[in-house]
């Protein structure tokens, strides 16, 4: 094998090794920046990635849910708020927004239950 080919292969291998998965902190910061700059699709994508990395991150589920609700993506909001209230069962706003998302998706019985829970 020629020296040039070997050098090229080593350079490619080094480049592949240099790419690494982003840490939770990096993804969460990227999500917050996108949300702050009102880049809703990019923020939602980053929050989804962040909660995959750290499923117990209540703040991430909250922002994912509110961004989905504000974008009329009620099924996504329902999923996010369901996770959020499992983490923080005392969060009345989470129950209320879960109920509103359920209402918008036609799940009226669950909607009423969760909105009432939010009001309590």
Buried (B, 14 or more C-beta within 10 A) or exposed (E): EEEEEEEEEEEEEEEEEEEEEBEBEBBBBBBBEBBEEEEBEBBBBBBBBBBEBEEEBBBBBBBBBBBBBEEEBBEBBBBBBBBBBEBBEEBEBBBBBBBBBBBBBEBEEBBEBBBEBBEE
